[in-house]
Amino acid sequence: MKRYLTVAVLLLAAAVLFGAGQRESVQGITLVQNKPEIDAQLQNYGSLWTQNSGIPVTIKSVGGGSGADMGQQLRADFAAGEMPDIFVIAGIEDYKEWESIILDLSGESWNDVTSVAFTHDGRVYGFPVAIEGWGLAYNAKLLQQADIDPAALTSYGAYKAAFEKLNSMKTQLGIDSVVSMAASADMGWVTAHHNFNSLLSNGLPYGDLSVVNDLLAGRVNRQRLSEYADWVELLFRYADRTVLTTGNYDAQVGAFAAGRAVFLHQGNWVDPNMAEAKVTFDMGFAPHGSMHADTDGIFVAAPSFYVINKNSKNIEGAKRFLNDMVYTEAGHEFMVDKALMLPAFTNVDRMPTGQLSRSVQKWAANDKLYSWSQYYFTNEFRDQTLAPIYNQFAAGRINKARFIELMTVAFEGLK
C-alpha cells in the first residue's frame, strides 16, 4: 500500500442528463481513499463513470508516507465541515471513530456476491475495496542463482540460513541488500501495522484472536514475543541501512523492482509499481519467519472498506458509484486490469495479471492463510506507541532486549 501523500483532485462539470432532455444541476460526490498507488487508475475510472452517470465525482488519494494519513485527513475534513460522501475505514477501530455518520449498507445487492464486507452487530457497513495479501515477496531469479528454494522458507531458522548465504553473495548477485525494508518514522504502517501482524496471527487458525485478546488484556506470551523479536532483528540486520532508516515507499519498492534486493516487505498492492517499472523477473510470496516453528501461509484479508457518509447530500449517487464497480464491465476492468487488484466479489471473472496478486490467489486456493489482526488495536497505539519502538530498533538506538522490554510495557499498558 503506497503511503506517501498525494492528493489528486478531479473536478468535473455536471453532465447533460438524458431522458427529459433538460439540463439540471447534479449533486456531485467526493471520495477519499488511501491507496495513492492506484490514484491515476481511480481518477480515470471516475472520469469515465461521470460520463456514463452524469454525476460529477471528486477523487482524493491520501497516504501516510509524508507524515499524513487517512485518519488525520478525515478529522481535518470533519472539523472543516467537508466530510466526503465516501471514505475508507480499515477495521473496527476506524468504524468506532466514525460510527455516528456511517450508513448501513445491509440492503445493497453487492452483499450477495462477497463474503468479506465489513460487518458490525450483524449489519453491513463497509464495501470491501479488494482482497490483499502479503508475506515476503521474493525475486525467484535471484533465489535460483543462490540455489535457495522459496518453498523451504517457512521458519526463522530457514530464513536465517538463506539471508546469511545471500548476504555472502551480494557482489555475485548484484544486490545492495538481502531485504528491502523500511522502518522510518513515516513508514510505521510497514512495521507497526503489517509486520506487527506476524506477532498477532502467524501460525494460528484463520480468525483466531487468542494472541490479540491476550495482548489487549495486557498478557504477553514471552516466548512468542521473543521469537518475533528475532524475526524483526533479522529483517533489520539484512536490510539496506539507508532504505531501512530514512527510505520511503518508493525507495523500498524501487530497490526490489530494480533487482537490488532479493526480498520485499510489502504486499500484492505493489503490482502496479512492478508493472510501471516493467519488471521481468518472476516473483511470489513466501511466509513470514516470525516463529521458530514452521508456518506455511501468508496474511490475506480485505484490508479496507468504502463507507458512505449518512449525512451526504447524494447518498444515492454514492451507492451507485459502489454498485457500478461491482456490476459493470468498466468497474471490473478498473479493479482487475487497471488497478491490478484482487476483487472481493465473486461475480468478477477477470483474472489479475500481477504476479503477486496471483501468488495471493494461489495461497488462498490452498487455504494457507493467516488473518489480518492488527486493526483490533487502535491507530493511536500502533502509530504513536509501537511505530517509534520499531524505528528506534531499526536505527540502532535500542537492542533486541530493549525492544522486547518496550513492547512488553506497551502491551501491559493496555490492560
C-alpha positions, 0 to 999 in steps of 0.5 A: 500500500503506497503511503506517501501523500498525494492528493489528486483532485478531479473536478468535473462539470455536471453532465447533460442528463438524458431522458427529459432532455433538460439540463439540471444541476447534479449533486456531485460526490467526493471520495477519499481513499488511501491507496495513492498507488492506484490514484491515476487508475481511480481518477480515470475510472471516475472520469469515465463513470461521470460520463456514463452517470452524469454525476460529477465525482471528486477523487482524493488519494491520501497516504501516510508516507509524508507524515499524513494519513487517512485518519488525520485527513478525515478529522481535518475534513470533519472539523472543516465541515467537508466530510466526503460522501465516501471514505475508507475505514480499515477495521473496527477501530476506524468504524468506532471513530466514525460510527455516528455518520456511517450508513448501513449498507445491509440492503445493497445487492453487492452483499450477495456476491462477497463474503468479506464486507465489513460487518458490525452487530450483524449489519453491513457497513463497509464495501470491501475495496479488494482482497490483499495479501502479503508475506515476503515477496521474493525475486525467484531469479535471484533465489535460483542463482543462490540455489535457495528454494522459496518453498523451504522458507517457512521458519526463522531458522530457514530464513536465517540460513538463506539471508546469511548465504545471500548476504555472502553473495551480494557482489555475485548477485548484484544486490545492495541488500538481502531485504528491502525494508523500511522502518522510518518514522513515516513508514510505521504502517510497514512495521507497526501495522503489517509486520506487527501482524506476524506477532498477532496471527502467524501460525494460528487458525484463520480468525483466531484472536487468542494472541490479540485478546491476550495482548489487549488484556495486557498478557504477553506470551514471552516466548512468542514475543521473543521469537518475533523479536528475532524475526524483526532483528533479522529483517533489520540486520539484512536490510539496506541501512539507508532504505531501512532508516530514512527510505520511503515507499518508493525507495523500498519498492524501487530497490526490489523492482530494480533487482537490488534486493532479493526480498520485499516487505510489502504486499500484492498492492505493489503490482502496479509499481512492478508493472510501471517499472516493467519488471521481468523477473518472476516473483511470489510470496513466501511466509513470514519467519516470525516463529521458530516453528514452521508456518506455511501461509501468508496474511490475506484479508480485505484490508479496507472498506468504502463507507458512505457518509449518512449525512451526504447530500447524494447518498444515492449517487454514492451507492451507485458509484459502489454498485457500478464497480461491482456490476459493470464491465468498466468497474471490473476492468478498473479493479482487475486490469487497471488497478491490478487488484484482487476483487472481493466479489465473486461475480468478477471473472477477470483474472489479475495479471500481477504476479503477486496478486496471483501468488495471493490467489494461489495461497488462498486456493490452498487455504494457507492463510493467516488473518489480518489482526492488527486493526483490533488495536487502535491507530493511536497505539500502533502509530504513536506507541509501537511505530517509534519502538520499531524505528528506534530498533531499526536505527540502532538506538535500542537492542533486541532486549530493549525492544522486547522490554518496550513492547512488553510495557506497551502491551501491559499498558493496555490492560 
